[in-house]
Amino acid sequence: MAPSPRVRRVSRVIREIDPITTLKVGAVFHLVAYVTALVALVLLWSVASATGTIDNIESFLESFGWETFVFNGRRAWHDSLGTWGGRVQSDRRPGGRGSCDSAGRRGHFDIS
């Protein structure tokens, strides 16, 4: 059996990093992370909707005094395509869906 060839170990020191290359690598990384997060959220929403978890959460939050509490999934999806995530927002226009009733309770929240 022939002896194995000797491997030469080399250590390199990076002295300069091109800013444009760093920008490209960072942009690709964030794009992949964004698409991965969107796919994961769609799958999670689909499972939660199919098992009735969304309805259970809405009815649970309505038990605290809100007249209605609705997760607006379509609006959340469209907003997440243009921004990097959703936010809970109250619709407090006078006479609107989120206006207060006589007891001062707010009525409607959307994830948008």
C-alpha positions as MATLAB code, in Angstrom:
seq = 'MAPSPRVRRVSRVIREIDPITTLKVGAVFHLVAYVTALVALVLLWSVASATGTIDNIESFLESFGWETFVFNGRRAWHDSLGTWGGRVQSDRRPGGRGSCDSAGRRGHFDIS';
ca = [
       0.000    0.000    0.000;
       1.376    3.384   -1.015;
       1.794    6.073    1.625;
      -0.808    8.824    1.504;
       0.385   12.172    0.151;
       1.196   14.870    2.645;
      -1.371   17.646    2.954;
      -0.034   21.155    3.265;
      -1.984   23.376    5.664;
      -2.285   27.033    4.709;
      -3.756   29.848    6.722;
      -5.046   32.951    4.978;
      -5.735   36.398    6.386;
      -8.449   38.514    4.801;
      -7.181   42.041    4.576;
      -9.896   43.697    2.502;
     -13.611   43.090    2.011;
     -15.372   44.620   -0.975;
     -18.443   46.593    0.220;
     -20.473   45.746   -2.905;
     -19.885   42.022   -2.407;
     -20.931   42.368    1.225;
     -24.099   44.180    0.127;
     -24.940   41.461   -2.392;
     -24.405   38.633    0.091;
     -26.479   40.467    2.719;
     -29.297   41.178    0.261;
     -29.474   37.560   -0.886;
     -29.420   36.346    2.717;
     -32.281   38.652    3.727;
     -34.315   37.769    0.641;
     -33.993   34.058    1.400;
     -34.895   34.669    5.058;
     -37.939   36.766    4.021;
     -39.256   34.136    1.599;
     -38.674   31.390    4.179;
     -40.581   33.358    6.817;
     -43.495   34.004    4.421;
     -43.769   30.325    3.498;
     -43.614   29.307    7.175;
     -46.310   31.843    8.098;
     -48.596   30.681    5.286;
     -48.228   27.078    6.417;
     -48.811   28.011   10.060;
     -51.885   30.108    9.167;
     -53.287   27.273    7.037;
     -52.921   24.751    9.844;
     -54.384   27.153   12.420;
     -57.320   27.942   10.150;
     -57.995   24.276    9.319;
     -57.960   23.230   12.972;
     -60.201   26.094   14.095;
     -57.543   27.774   16.219;
     -58.141   31.178   14.624;
     -61.847   31.061   15.511;
     -61.036   29.919   19.042;
     -58.637   32.830   19.569;
     -61.179   35.311   18.177;
     -63.953   34.015   20.462;
     -61.559   33.972   23.438;
     -60.668   37.636   22.878;
     -64.340   38.535   22.418;
     -64.981   37.083   25.878;
     -62.967   39.968   27.350;
     -65.580   42.503   26.283;
     -64.901   43.258   22.640;
     -68.007   43.134   20.511;
     -66.065   41.582   17.654;
     -62.476   40.567   17.157;
     -61.432   39.480   13.678;
     -58.089   38.421   12.248;
     -58.047   39.666    8.676;
     -55.704   37.162    7.044;
     -55.998   38.492    3.497;
     -55.067   42.004    4.606;
     -52.164   40.688    6.691;
     -50.858   38.725    3.692;
     -51.006   41.715    1.337;
     -49.363   43.990    3.883;
     -46.597   41.487    4.590;
     -45.685   41.418    0.907;
     -44.988   45.155    0.959;
     -43.593   45.471    4.470;
     -41.561   43.141    6.631;
     -44.423   41.917    8.788;
     -47.781   42.834   10.194;
     -48.866   44.964   13.084;
     -51.980   45.022   15.219;
     -53.977   48.093   14.381;
     -57.227   49.409   15.781;
     -59.815   50.994   13.526;
     -61.030   53.857   15.732;
     -62.893   56.037   13.261;
     -66.030   57.636   14.680;
     -68.893   55.326   13.857;
     -66.472   52.829   12.310;
     -66.058   49.187   13.131;
     -63.720   49.988   15.992;
     -65.706   52.759   17.586;
     -66.377   52.482   21.298;
     -69.763   51.356   22.535;
     -71.615   53.005   25.423;
     -69.433   51.115   27.921;
     -66.269   52.495   26.307;
     -65.114   49.151   24.925;
     -63.395   49.032   21.578;
     -64.820   46.647   19.056;
     -62.647   45.530   16.177;
     -58.968   44.803   15.664;
     -57.245   43.795   12.451;
     -53.810   42.418   11.866;
     -52.722   44.564    8.968;
];
